[in-house]
Amino acid sequence: MVLEELTMGKVPELWSRKYESKRLKFENEGQFDKAKKVQRAAVCDYMNKLNKIVSYIQKTSLVDSEETRTSILSDLEETRHRWRENKIHD
C-alpha cells in the first residue's frame, strides 16, 4: 500500500517502477547522463506526489481520528525531510 510505504520512508514501488526500468536501461547502455536525468525527474515526481498526499491527509475526513492524522502526518513529514536531503530509498 502506498501510504504504508511512505510512512516507512520508502518510495512506493508503484511510483518507482517506470523510472527504475528506464534508469537501468540507460545505465546498461552506458548513457549515464540520461540515467541521471531520469533519476532527477523521478525525485521531482516523488516529491510532488508526497506533497499532494500530505495535503489530502490534512484535509480529509476519512482519517479515523485526529491522533491518527497527526501520527501519519508526522511520519510523512519525516519522509519528506529525508527525501529533501537526497536520502530517498526504494
C-alpha positions in Angstrom: 0.0 0.0 0.0 1.3 3.4 -1.0 0.6 5.2 2.3 2.2 2.3 4.3 5.4 2.5 2.2 5.5 6.3 2.5 5.1 6.3 6.3 8.1 3.9 6.4 10.1 6.4 4.4 10.2 4.3 1.2 9.3 5.3 -2.3 6.3 3.3 -3.2 7.1 0.6 -5.8 4.1 1.7 -7.8 5.7 5.1 -8.2 9.3 4.0 -8.9 8.7 1.1 -11.2 8.6 3.0 -14.5 11.6 5.3 -13.5 13.7 2.4 -12.4 13.3 0.4 -15.6 14.2 3.5 -17.7 17.2 4.4 -15.5 18.5 0.8 -15.6 18.1 0.7 -19.4 20.1 3.8 -19.8 22.8 2.7 -17.4 23.1 -0.7 -19.1 23.5 1.2 -22.4 26.2 3.4 -20.9 24.0 6.5 -21.2 24.7 7.8 -17.7 23.6 11.4 -18.4 20.2 10.2 -19.5 20.0 7.9 -16.4 20.7 10.8 -14.1 18.1 12.9 -15.9 15.5 10.1 -15.3 16.5 9.9 -11.7 16.1 13.7 -11.2 12.7 13.5 -12.8 11.8 10.7 -10.6 12.7 12.6 -7.4 10.7 15.6 -8.5 7.7 13.4 -9.2 8.0 11.6 -5.9 8.1 14.9 -4.0 5.1 16.3 -5.9 3.1 13.1 -5.1 4.2 13.1 -1.5 3.1 16.8 -1.1 -0.3 16.0 -2.6 -0.8 13.1 -0.2 0.2 15.3 2.8 -2.3 17.9 1.7 -5.0 15.3 1.3 -4.4 13.8 4.7 -4.5 17.3 6.3 -8.0 17.9 4.8 -9.8 14.6 4.6 -12.5 13.5 6.9 -11.7 9.8 6.2 -8.9 9.6 8.8 -10.0 7.6 11.9 -9.1 10.3 14.4 -7.0 13.4 14.9 -4.4 11.3 16.7 -4.2 9.1 13.6 -3.9 12.1 11.4 -1.2 13.6 13.5 0.8 10.3 13.5 0.5 9.9 9.7 1.5 13.5 9.1 4.5 13.2 11.4 5.7 10.1 9.5 5.1 11.7 6.2 7.0 14.9 7.3 9.9 12.7 8.3 9.8 11.0 4.9 9.7 14.4 3.2 12.7 15.6 5.3 14.8 12.5 4.4 13.9 12.8 0.7 14.8 16.5 0.6 18.2 15.6 1.9 18.5 13.2 -1.1 18.3 10.1 1.1 15.5 8.6 -1.0 15.3 4.8 -0.6 13.4 2.5 -2.9 
